[in-house]
Amino acid sequence: MALKPVTNRARVAGDLKDRRTNERRRMVTILDRLGAEFELWRRYTDDPFLLLIGTVLSQNTNWRNTRAAYDRLVTKFKTPRQLARADVREIQKLIKPAGLYRMKSRRLKELAQIICQRYDGNFGTVLRKSSEAARQELLSLPGVGYKSADVLLLFGARRDVLPIDTHIFRISKRLGFAARGDDHEEVRIKLEKLVQRGRRGEAHIFLIQHGRRYCRARNPLCGECPINRFCPIGIRRAKRARL
Ligand code: SF4
């Protein structure tokens, strides 16, 4: 019996599947290499409300400033009820190292008040919902964007999500895992499909460290980069250097 000719559609589907498999393998190799280079750090707390404070403080500043402000604040106010009752000027003073302290102090107090009213002061109830329901609820809070919501889900509820920060957003495009014009959600969906279940938290941590040390926004250190053999830009630069 004659074999059925392979239709174009079947061929295209097969090519796509192969491509996805190759990209997944490339991602595994990249994460393994980065795992040999960087350490998995633990988050400073597992408490959902304190994590929320940390994500607000970290906006538009570096980790050192965030940590300084966070430590000062939580020595005085560490529960939603305490923060909801706190004087905004006192919050401002405590969180000054994080920058934008006027806006952030108002936001923190507002969030604490909402948590007291909506969840009777128990922010953990949000994170016990299904991932999608919790994400939608977190996104409805003032100042909580996609990255913050996913950080809370990952570190506060141990969900298998991959929060996309500015480093990961940039690196995904440079590595060709996302298209140049992709927005935050498109990058996240593409990356979560490529990173196997159980490794998304690890991917988040390693890619951030990679962006800080090698794949910087300006002047990435491609020559020293531990994954340059798996990156289209690294490969192009190496070829040019050999010419
Ligand atoms: S080769 Fe360059 S662009 Fe590619 S991941 Fe490394 S540092 Fe980033």
Residues whose N, C-alpha, C, O or C-beta is under 5 A from the ligand:
A	BS01	SF4	R174 Y214 C215 P220 L221 C222 C225 N228 C231 I233 G234
